[in-house]
Amino acid sequence: MTVTVYMDEAGAVWIANVQGDILAEGFSTTEDETEDELRHMAYHRILTVYPTAHPAVETGLDPAGLSEVFLEVCRERGHGPTAVPQRDDTP
C-alpha cells in the first residue's frame, strides 16, 4: 500500500491513499515535544500506524522528517462504498 504524505498551505499534514482519499490528519513534532508525551496523549507515529506502507512524501515535507510525523485524526471508514473527502474538499 502506498500512502502520500503532504503539507498544505496552512501547515496541516495530510495522509492520503493513491486515489487521493484522505486517511488521516497529522502534525510534525516540535523540539519541546517528546515521543513519550505524545504517545501518552494517544498520538502515534505515522510509521507505526502504517508500518508496511510505502510513504510518498510530497509538498512541504522533508522525507527525512517523516519519522517526526504523528497522526492526529484517523478517518473512520464503514463497510461498502463511502464518500471520503478528497484533497480538494479540505480547507
N, CA, C and O atoms as a MOPAC input file, in Angstrom:
PM7 MOZYME 1SCF
protein

 N      0.84700 1    -1.17700 1     0.00000 1
 C      0.00000 1     0.00000 1     0.00000 1
 C      0.89100 1     1.23900 1     0.00000 1
 O      1.85800 1     1.33200 1     0.75600 1
 N      0.55000 1     2.15900 1    -0.84400 1
 C      1.27200 1     3.42700 1    -0.89300 1
 C      0.40000 1     4.50900 1    -0.28100 1
 O     -0.78400 1     4.61000 1    -0.60100 1
 N      0.97800 1     5.31900 1     0.59700 1
 C      0.28900 1     6.48100 1     1.14200 1
 C      1.10100 1     7.71700 1     0.78800 1
 O      2.33000 1     7.68300 1     0.73500 1
 N      0.39200 1     8.79700 1     0.54900 1
 C      1.03000 1    10.06500 1     0.23400 1
 C      0.92400 1    10.96600 1     1.45100 1
 O     -0.14800 1    11.11100 1     2.03900 1
 N      2.03700 1    11.56700 1     1.82100 1
 C      2.07800 1    12.47000 1     2.97000 1
 C      2.45300 1    13.84500 1     2.43200 1
 O      3.47100 1    13.99500 1     1.75700 1
 N      1.63800 1    14.83800 1     2.72600 1
 C      1.92200 1    16.18400 1     2.23800 1
 C      1.44300 1    17.22900 1     3.23000 1
 O      0.61900 1    16.95100 1     4.10100 1
 N      1.97400 1    18.43500 1     3.08400 1
 C      1.59600 1    19.55900 1     3.93200 1
 C      0.89700 1    20.59500 1     3.05500 1
 O      1.40100 1    20.96600 1     1.99500 1
 N     -0.27200 1    21.06000 1     3.50900 1
 C     -0.98800 1    22.06900 1     2.73000 1
 C     -0.47700 1    23.47300 1     3.06400 1
 O      0.43800 1    23.64200 1     3.87000 1
 N     -1.08700 1    24.47000 1     2.42800 1
 C     -0.64400 1    25.86800 1     2.59900 1
 C     -0.77800 1    26.34800 1     4.04200 1
 O     -0.02600 1    27.21900 1     4.47900 1
 N     -1.72900 1    25.78600 1     4.78000 1
 C     -1.95100 1    26.19100 1     6.16800 1
 C     -1.00900 1    25.49000 1     7.14200 1
 O     -1.00500 1    25.80400 1     8.33200 1
 N     -0.20600 1    24.53700 1     6.64600 1
 C      0.73100 1    23.82700 1     7.50000 1
 C      0.19800 1    22.52800 1     8.06800 1
 O      0.87600 1    21.88200 1     8.86800 1
 N     -1.01700 1    22.12400 1     7.66800 1
 C     -1.57800 1    20.85000 1     8.13300 1
 C     -0.96000 1    19.71400 1     7.32900 1
 O     -0.72700 1    19.84200 1     6.12700 1
 N     -0.70200 1    18.61800 1     7.99700 1
 C     -0.13700 1    17.43000 1     7.35100 1
 C     -1.27600 1    16.45800 1     7.08500 1
 O     -2.08600 1    16.17800 1     7.96900 1
 N     -1.33400 1    15.94600 1     5.85700 1
 C     -2.39100 1    15.02700 1     5.44600 1
 C     -1.78000 1    13.73800 1     4.93700 1
 O     -0.72100 1    13.74600 1     4.31100 1
 N     -2.45600 1    12.62100 1     5.21100 1
 C     -2.04900 1    11.31700 1     4.71900 1
 C     -3.19700 1    10.82000 1     3.83900 1
 O     -4.34500 1    10.75500 1     4.27800 1
 N     -2.87200 1    10.47200 1     2.59300 1
 C     -3.89700 1    10.05800 1     1.63400 1
 C     -3.47700 1     8.77300 1     0.93400 1
 O     -2.29100 1     8.45000 1     0.86500 1
 N     -4.46800 1     8.04200 1     0.41400 1
 C     -4.13400 1     6.86800 1    -0.38700 1
 C     -3.86600 1     7.31400 1    -1.82900 1
 O     -3.95000 1     8.50400 1    -2.13200 1
 N     -3.55000 1     6.38800 1    -2.69900 1
 C     -3.17500 1     6.75100 1    -4.07100 1
 C     -4.33900 1     7.33800 1    -4.85200 1
 O     -4.11700 1     8.03300 1    -5.84400 1
 N     -5.57600 1     7.07800 1    -4.43300 1
 C     -6.74200 1     7.66700 1    -5.09100 1
 C     -6.99800 1     9.09800 1    -4.62800 1
 O     -7.85000 1     9.78400 1    -5.19400 1
 N     -6.28200 1     9.55500 1    -3.61600 1
 C     -6.46400 1    10.90300 1    -3.09600 1
 C     -7.40400 1    10.98800 1    -1.91300 1
 O     -7.65100 1    12.07900 1    -1.39900 1
 N     -7.94300 1     9.83900 1    -1.46500 1
 C     -8.81100 1     9.83200 1    -0.29000 1
 C     -7.96800 1    10.10400 1     0.95000 1
 O     -6.94200 1     9.45700 1     1.15900 1
 N     -8.39200 1    11.04800 1     1.76200 1
 C     -7.64800 1    11.38800 1     2.96700 1
 C     -7.90400 1    10.32100 1     4.02500 1
 O     -9.04900 1    10.04900 1     4.38500 1
 N     -6.83100 1     9.72800 1     4.51400 1
 C     -6.91100 1     8.68600 1     5.52800 1
 C     -6.76700 1     9.25100 1     6.93100 1
 O     -7.39000 1     8.75600 1     7.87100 1
 N     -5.94600 1    10.28600 1     7.07500 1
 C     -5.67200 1    10.82300 1     8.40900 1
 C     -5.09500 1    12.22100 1     8.30500 1
 O     -4.58600 1    12.63100 1     7.26100 1
 N     -5.18500 1    12.93800 1     9.40600 1
 C     -4.53700 1    14.23100 1     9.54800 1
 C     -3.38100 1    14.03000 1    10.51200 1
 O     -3.48000 1    13.24500 1    11.45500 1
 N     -2.31200 1    14.72200 1    10.28100 1
 C     -1.16000 1    14.56100 1    11.15100 1
 C     -0.51100 1    15.89300 1    11.48000 1
 O     -1.01300 1    16.95500 1    11.11300 1
 N      0.61200 1    15.81700 1    12.17900 1
 C      1.38200 1    17.00800 1    12.51600 1
 C      2.82700 1    16.61300 1    12.73700 1
 O      3.13000 1    15.46700 1    13.07000 1
 N      3.70400 1    17.56600 1    12.55100 1
 C      5.12300 1    17.35500 1    12.83100 1
 C      5.40800 1    17.81100 1    14.24900 1
 O      4.85800 1    18.80900 1    14.71600 1
 N      6.25700 1    17.08300 1    14.92000 1
 C      6.56900 1    17.43000 1    16.30200 1
 C      7.43300 1    18.68500 1    16.36100 1
 O      8.10200 1    19.05400 1    15.39600 1
 N      7.39600 1    19.31800 1    17.51300 1
 C      8.27400 1    20.44600 1    17.76900 1
 C      9.41200 1    19.96000 1    18.65400 1
 O      9.37500 1    18.84100 1    19.16300 1
 N     10.40800 1    20.79100 1    18.83300 1
 C     11.58100 1    20.39300 1    19.61600 1
 C     11.25000 1    20.08600 1    21.07700 1
 O     11.92400 1    19.27300 1    21.70900 1
 N     10.21000 1    20.73600 1    21.61300 1
 C      9.90200 1    20.53700 1    23.03000 1
 C      8.91500 1    19.39500 1    23.28500 1
 O      8.57100 1    19.13800 1    24.43900 1
 N      8.45300 1    18.70600 1    22.24400 1
 C      7.55100 1    17.57100 1    22.41100 1
 C      8.33900 1    16.26300 1    22.35400 1
 O      9.15100 1    16.05300 1    21.45300 1
 N      8.08800 1    15.39200 1    23.32500 1
 C      8.77400 1    14.11200 1    23.31000 1
 C      7.81500 1    13.03200 1    22.81700 1
 O      6.59600 1    13.18200 1    22.89300 1
 N      8.38500 1    11.94900 1    22.31500 1
 C      7.55200 1    10.85200 1    21.84000 1
 C      6.70600 1    10.27700 1    22.97100 1
 O      5.54400 1     9.93500 1    22.75400 1
 N      7.26400 1    10.16600 1    24.16600 1
 C      6.51400 1     9.63500 1    25.30200 1
 C      5.29900 1    10.50600 1    25.63000 1
 O      4.21400 1     9.98500 1    25.88900 1
 N      5.47800 1    11.82900 1    25.61900 1
 C      4.35900 1    12.73400 1    25.88200 1
 C      3.25900 1    12.56000 1    24.84300 1
 O      2.07800 1    12.48600 1    25.18000 1
 N      3.65700 1    12.49600 1    23.59100 1
 C      2.67600 1    12.36700 1    22.51100 1
 C      1.96800 1    11.01700 1    22.56300 1
 O      0.76200 1    10.94100 1    22.32900 1
 N      2.69800 1     9.96600 1    22.86200 1
 C      2.09600 1     8.64500 1    22.96800 1
 C      1.11700 1     8.60700 1    24.14200 1
 O      0.06300 1     7.97800 1    24.05000 1
 N      1.45800 1     9.27200 1    25.23800 1
 C      0.57400 1     9.35500 1    26.39800 1
 C     -0.73800 1    10.06500 1    26.04000 1
 O     -1.78400 1     9.75900 1    26.61200 1
 N     -0.68300 1    11.00300 1    25.10400 1
 C     -1.87400 1    11.72700 1    24.65300 1
 C     -2.56800 1    11.00400 1    23.49400 1
 O     -3.45500 1    11.56700 1    22.85300 1
 N     -2.16400 1     9.75900 1    23.22800 1
 C     -2.77500 1     8.87800 1    22.21500 1
 C     -2.43300 1     9.26300 1    20.77900 1
 O     -3.17600 1     8.91800 1    19.86000 1
 N     -1.33200 1     9.96700 1    20.56800 1
 C     -0.86100 1    10.24300 1    19.21400 1
 C      0.15400 1     9.16800 1    18.84100 1
 O      0.94400 1     8.74100 1    19.68400 1
 N      0.13900 1     8.73400 1    17.60100 1
 C      1.04600 1     7.68600 1    17.15300 1
 C      1.80800 1     8.14000 1    15.91300 1
 O      1.29200 1     8.89500 1    15.08900 1
 N      3.03200 1     7.66900 1    15.80000 1
 C      3.84200 1     7.98200 1    14.61900 1
 C      3.20300 1     7.36800 1    13.37800 1
 O      2.64600 1     6.27200 1    13.43500 1
 N      3.28500 1     8.07200 1    12.27600 1
 C      2.75000 1     7.54200 1    11.02700 1
 C      3.42400 1     6.22200 1    10.66100 1
 O      2.77700 1     5.32200 1    10.12700 1
 N      4.70900 1     6.10500 1    10.94500 1
 C      5.43500 1     4.88900 1    10.59100 1
 C      5.03800 1     3.70900 1    11.47000 1
 O      5.29700 1     2.56100 1    11.10900 1
 N      4.41300 1     3.97100 1    12.61800 1
 C      3.91000 1     2.91100 1    13.47800 1
 C      2.51600 1     2.47200 1    13.02700 1
 O      2.20200 1     1.28200 1    13.03400 1
 N      1.69000 1     3.42900 1    12.64000 1
 C      0.32500 1     3.13500 1    12.22300 1
 C      0.30400 1     2.47100 1    10.84400 1
 O     -0.51200 1     1.58400 1    10.59500 1
 N      1.18600 1     2.89100 1     9.96200 1
 C      1.27400 1     2.33500 1     8.61400 1
 C      2.65000 1     1.68700 1     8.41200 1
 O      3.42400 1     2.14600 1     7.57200 1
 N      2.96200 1     0.63200 1     9.16700 1
 C      4.32000 1     0.06400 1     9.11200 1
 C      4.68700 1    -0.58600 1     7.78300 1
 O      5.86300 1    -0.62000 1     7.42100 1
 N      3.71500 1    -1.09600 1     7.06000 1
 C      4.02500 1    -1.76900 1     5.79400 1
 C      3.75600 1    -0.87500 1     4.58700 1
 O      3.95300 1    -1.28800 1     3.44500 1
 N      3.31100 1     0.33400 1     4.84400 1
 C      3.02200 1     1.26100 1     3.74700 1
 C      4.31500 1     1.80800 1     3.15600 1
 O      5.35900 1     1.84900 1     3.80800 1
 N      4.21000 1     2.21800 1     1.92400 1
 C      5.32100 1     2.87900 1     1.24500 1
 C      4.95900 1     4.36100 1     1.15700 1
 O      4.20600 1     4.76100 1     0.26800 1
 N      5.49100 1     5.18200 1     2.07400 1
 C      5.11800 1     6.59700 1     2.06000 1
 C      5.78700 1     7.35300 1     0.92300 1
 O      6.99400 1     7.24200 1     0.70600 1
 N      4.99100 1     8.11400 1     0.21200 1
 C      5.48400 1     9.01100 1    -0.82000 1
 C      5.33100 1    10.42400 1    -0.27500 1
 O      4.21100 1    10.89100 1    -0.06700 1
 N      6.42500 1    11.09400 1    -0.04800 1
 C      6.38900 1    12.42500 1     0.55500 1
 C      6.26800 1    13.46200 1    -0.55200 1
 O      7.03000 1    13.45300 1    -1.51900 1
 N      5.29500 1    14.35700 1    -0.39100 1
 C      5.06100 1    15.40200 1    -1.38200 1
 C      5.32200 1    16.77400 1    -0.78300 1
 O      6.19200 1    16.94000 1     0.07200 1
 N      4.58100 1    17.72000 1    -1.23100 1
 C      4.72300 1    19.13500 1    -0.93700 1
 C      4.93700 1    19.46900 1     0.53600 1
 O      4.20400 1    18.99700 1     1.40500 1
 N      5.93900 1    20.28000 1     0.79900 1
 C      6.12600 1    20.87000 1     2.10700 1
 C      6.81200 1    20.03100 1     3.16200 1
 O      7.03600 1    20.51800 1     4.27000 1
 N      7.15400 1    18.79300 1     2.86500 1
 C      7.78200 1    17.93900 1     3.87400 1
 C      9.11800 1    17.41500 1     3.37600 1
 O      9.30500 1    17.15300 1     2.18900 1
 N     10.03800 1    17.27200 1     4.31700 1
 C     11.32600 1    16.66600 1     4.03700 1
 C     11.19300 1    15.16700 1     4.29200 1
 O     10.76100 1    14.77500 1     5.37600 1
 N     11.54700 1    14.32000 1     3.33100 1
 C     11.42400 1    12.86000 1     3.54700 1
 C     12.12400 1    12.38000 1     4.80900 1
 O     11.66700 1    11.42800 1     5.44200 1
 N     13.22000 1    13.01700 1     5.18400 1
 C     13.94300 1    12.61800 1     6.39600 1
 C     13.13700 1    12.91800 1     7.65700 1
 O     13.36100 1    12.29400 1     8.69400 1
 N     12.20600 1    13.86000 1     7.58200 1
 C     11.40600 1    14.24400 1     8.73600 1
 C     10.14300 1    13.41800 1     8.91500 1
 O      9.36100 1    13.67000 1     9.83100 1
 N      9.93700 1    12.43600 1     8.04900 1
 C      8.72700 1    11.62600 1     8.11900 1
 C      8.60000 1    10.89200 1     9.45300 1
 O      7.49000 1    10.65000 1     9.92500 1
 N      9.72000 1    10.54400 1    10.05400 1
 C      9.67300 1     9.84800 1    11.34700 1
 C      9.15900 1    10.75500 1    12.46300 1
 O      8.81700 1    10.26900 1    13.54100 1
 N      9.09900 1    12.05500 1    12.22200 1
 C      8.61000 1    13.00300 1    13.22000 1
 C      7.15000 1    13.38700 1    12.99300 1
 O      6.64500 1    14.29800 1    13.64800 1
 N      6.46400 1    12.70300 1    12.06900 1
 C      5.05500 1    12.98800 1    11.80400 1
 C      4.19900 1    12.05100 1    12.64900 1
 O      4.36200 1    10.83100 1    12.61000 1
 N      3.28800 1    12.64300 1    13.41000 1
 C      2.35000 1    11.89500 1    14.23900 1
 C      0.94700 1    12.09200 1    13.69900 1
 O      0.64100 1    13.13500 1    13.12000 1
 N      0.09500 1    11.09700 1    13.88500 1
 C     -1.28200 1    11.18400 1    13.42800 1
 C     -2.14300 1    11.84300 1    14.48600 1
 O     -2.05200 1    11.52800 1    15.67200 1
 N     -2.97900 1    12.76100 1    14.03400 1
 C     -3.89900 1    13.44300 1    14.93800 1
 C     -5.29300 1    12.83400 1    14.83600 1
 O     -5.92700 1    12.55200 1    15.85300 1
 N     -5.76700 1    12.63200 1    13.61800 1
 C     -7.11500 1    12.12900 1    13.39300 1
 C     -7.06700 1    11.06600 1    12.31600 1
 O     -6.49600 1    11.28600 1    11.24800 1
 N     -7.66400 1     9.91300 1    12.58800 1
 C     -7.84500 1     8.88900 1    11.55800 1
 C     -9.30000 1     8.93000 1    11.14600 1
 O    -10.19300 1     8.99400 1    11.99100 1
 N     -9.53100 1     8.89400 1     9.87800 1
 C    -10.90400 1     8.91300 1     9.37900 1
 C    -11.47000 1     7.50200 1     9.40700 1
 O    -10.84400 1     6.55900 1     8.92400 1
 N    -12.66000 1     7.37000 1     9.97600 1
 C    -13.29300 1     6.05900 1    10.03500 1
 C    -13.92300 1     5.75200 1     8.69600 1
 O    -14.46600 1     6.62700 1     8.02200 1
 N    -13.83700 1     4.48300 1     8.32800 1
 C    -14.44600 1     4.05200 1     7.08500 1
 C    -15.37000 1     2.89900 1     7.38300 1
 O    -14.98300 1     1.93400 1     8.04300 1
 N    -16.59700 1     2.99600 1     6.89700 1
 C    -17.57000 1     1.94000 1     7.09900 1
 C    -17.42400 1     0.86600 1     6.03500 1
 O    -16.51600 1     0.91300 1     5.20600 1
 N    -18.30900 1    -0.07900 1     6.06900 1
 C    -18.31300 1    -1.13800 1     5.07200 1
 C    -19.02900 1    -0.64400 1     3.82300 1
 O    -19.98000 1     0.13300 1     3.91100 1
 N    -18.57800 1    -1.08700 1     2.68400 1
 C    -19.19700 1    -0.69700 1     1.42800 1
 C    -18.72900 1     0.66000 1     0.97200 1
 O    -17.85700 1     1.26300 1     1.59900 1
 N    -19.29600 1     1.15100 1    -0.11300 1
 C    -18.86600 1     2.44800 1    -0.65400 1
 C    -19.22000 1     3.59000 1     0.29200 1
 O    -20.33700 1     3.66900 1     0.80400 1
 N    -18.26500 1     4.45900 1     0.51100 1
 C    -18.49000 1     5.62300 1     1.36200 1
 C    -17.92000 1     6.84500 1     0.67700 1
 O    -17.01000 1     6.74100 1    -0.14600 1
 N    -18.45100 1     7.98800 1     1.01600 1
 C    -17.91900 1     9.24600 1     0.49600 1
 C    -16.80300 1     9.68900 1     1.41700 1
 O    -17.03800 1     9.97300 1     2.59200 1
 N    -15.61000 1     9.74800 1     0.90100 1
 C    -14.44900 1    10.15800 1     1.68100 1
 C    -13.98200 1    11.49200 1     1.13000 1
 O    -13.85500 1    11.63600 1    -0.08600 1
 N    -13.72100 1    12.48200 1     1.99400 1
 C    -13.27800 1    13.78200 1     1.49600 1
 C    -12.01600 1    13.63900 1     0.62900 1
 O    -11.11100 1    12.87000 1     0.95100 1
 N    -11.98000 1    14.37400 1    -0.44300 1
 C    -10.82200 1    14.41400 1    -1.31500 1
 C     -9.96400 1    15.60700 1    -0.90700 1
 O    -10.41300 1    16.46400 1    -0.14600 1
 N     -8.74800 1    15.66500 1    -1.40400 1
 C     -7.85800 1    16.78400 1    -1.08000 1
 C     -8.51100 1    18.11800 1    -1.36900 1
 O     -8.34900 1    19.06000 1    -0.59300 1
 N     -9.25100 1    18.22600 1    -2.47100 1
 C     -9.86500 1    19.48900 1    -2.84600 1
 C    -10.94000 1    19.92600 1    -1.85700 1
 O    -11.28500 1    21.10600 1    -1.79900 1
 N    -11.47700 1    18.97600 1    -1.07400 1
 C    -12.52500 1    19.29200 1    -0.10900 1
 C    -11.98100 1    19.80600 1     1.20400 1
 O    -12.74300 1    20.29800 1     2.03600 1
 N    -10.67200 1    19.70300 1     1.41100 1
 C    -10.09400 1    20.09300 1     2.69200 1
 C     -9.81900 1    21.58600 1     2.70200 1
 O     -9.43100 1    22.16100 1     1.68500 1
 N    -10.02200 1    22.21300 1     3.85900 1
 C     -9.77900 1    23.67200 1     3.92500 1
 C     -8.31600 1    24.01700 1     3.79600 1
 O     -7.95300 1    25.19200 1     3.83200 1

